[in-house]
């Protein structure tokens, strides 16, 4: 019986997967095989009788025309290599482990029936980091100052919205425990509107979360670790950086932080029941690129956590409501809408004794306290925390980190700013509180990760 290898891939009509730049090749016992059939998202090869080993290689690239001061670009966005052993008396193919990955390639799904082997390449996400670094402003700041031991990958979704996601990857994800790699999805307040990968983008709003503050008094005003005025407009205060990359690295957890990049206020399918599938696809891609999950543990999605800050709380609660049974932990950084989502939170939290809820407060201090009171009968400190518990957490002398970030304020303005909810609101995402018996504070995110089961 003749044997055919049929290779397909998803979303072949995407601008990120142009057919003209899709190179798919197969060999049988190291001899190249001619194409038996071809089309968008399809390549087919006839396996000669007597072959013992078949190898598939696929390389996908994307290209965009010149844009403003950026020249025309063509970059590889995905590549896979998978070997197969011919089995069943020459009628089927079985995937062989990749020595570099310690397993079969996570982006190649194979189904074999007598005479036909179907190999589907998972192309839900591709690597658009070179394009992002070319099109976005403030990428040079990120490249200079990002946390060593972490990696940022810009992912392009080949179908659906949002079109761009970011994966922040700590070293602990390289060889995770057998439980897989967890994903923490972060929802931020609205951003600029965009419709394409090949347009002008802004990275400053991503740097604000990922990069850490600079304690140098001569650092740029937007990078200081104390409250600083914008010299271009003395009435404006600059928001402090949040140090998410440092928190990920220091926690030691095998957690990839995913940032779905909204267009305006829209997070698209990232707030729906499709979210776990997106997270799984992102981790599979990163595993196939040998950035996470090396070894038998693989790059499969372990636990799923959600986090949100400020207006990012609105999509956070939507995503939680759509995925009650899949979400393990929630980190709500002064997240809007917490009071309106009380019933959802209570139903989710009570559904499994292993679930954890972490909240910080500025504007939401009272709402967080109400949630904590409602859960007092079935909660303990290992599962539930609300920091600070009330306004007293912002009194001078209570929290050395709060005192430090306020140390730049003039005496004449301290009362106004130390008691301003909008200032507390910012501290709720970049700040931290010392734990009992510890002299200094780590950020809220680092603390929540270290205390998490992710």
Steps between C-alpha positions, in 0.01 A plus 500: 500500500649844407559743786428874481615773738252788497619815679250774589513813714243729647410854395692486173326818384657711774744779400737331746490174299523592131504187288778632277731512803400159640778247443399141574733214415508126566766233464494122504821345629668840439390516135284806410142424402325690220168667565202286405246780569510858625264781591447765768556323830571165329799301380490131413777245447502138381718275717685239294466134587773367725575834671585468869528864613313811387589854603285811473637855509286811474605864508252787493588864441308826481584814304379860519561802280699803612319708763597855601871473587495117516622321185325202348540202729488122457550279805456137593206467738482122561695187417452135585686176440350159572629153417277195457559128508322307228285237667222257428688328220545830317141623542529757784732750669582536868662819635849461644622704801707806417833473688504877564148504643491159670164432334322522167464855372214669688380683189455191283189288551503168316216263421578191299261266323604224260651674200462858626688698766345838584747745654342826611735782601362722775538854372264681736788721616822606332800701617470865393768633737725637220204687350393640837852617577510677162155663510459590869636806676702461824628152416854627556410580862376146552805342339736705720325448831308174503555243775783254426378142507165585342396513136220689329340354189247690290244252369283559198159331500432371150124512558273689738557791734714631655753476222800549730586326827818517706657216695734591786707190576718441809784249500299260721283418198787348305479162676182505709376227735271233363192711574566707191537875467242729655372812329409827672294720267525872579232752402610861494301821450419599144770577248522652154291359216673288238389278212822351364840373600667724241407839645645735757476351850586625848706299750519763773177372657640146506836609640314666786386158624798283405798714596611577853550847652846652518617613847761735350400862584636601159284247311246622248193643668280219362734230635547625860398287799333799670213721390628752245339783310503510123730793419303562181188562708558563870138417579548140389651222710678211335379148577769276644613188319365173636792256463294204374802334338700518821206357696466208258871421516529538879195286573665192348163388362463335160243759391474673165332838532279560198399851399218508244556840338166681478395720212353791690286333767442177306670178609300295252493127565742536793200560727295204374490125553764481224767636736636162621537395138693816419725447803559136405582600141742769617684258729516236229654752265758603761576134562549436131737797487698340787434794730307303764420142594819327395487133598230244572287747702430680177347840435141412580285745692493423870302738718336817376501823699347839423624843604378850432570859599266798513264500199662170404277357774202523263639247248647303791154434646360419157774241448440351844125469443566322170754257651385429855607137494844559347644795694709413806602842631400865465724800572288817506716813518247767605284354226188688391170317513583279798178595683282429195675165455455387858262214412739372231793516739316320776380224267849453357679510837259257665520253213838353596694515827829548316404830335674818614389863487748784549388865502669835544315820562497873442166598352370148578594476869138488619389265222789264574414506871140407419616199298728397783213519749274292276768231479599504866319174570688292242825688449842499658809711448651233274213545255387860543677829557405865463793742530499745661189401694382861537610864479731462798743319270581836343583683823858628533723252681284194429667384178863584417442455126212747504708743704785472251298566185350805672836632619534732200185696591534851636372545856238745374343238274544183703160510669319535170687221327539257788122493534411500130323187380649537150851483652404193703356357179841509331679358803259205488669369184869594545523496880528238770466434872751328731397156618494424870854483634657641183664843496442588135222463249497315171248610240145377527542292183813325626332430834185363336704278268712364784185424702319355201455142385566591138 
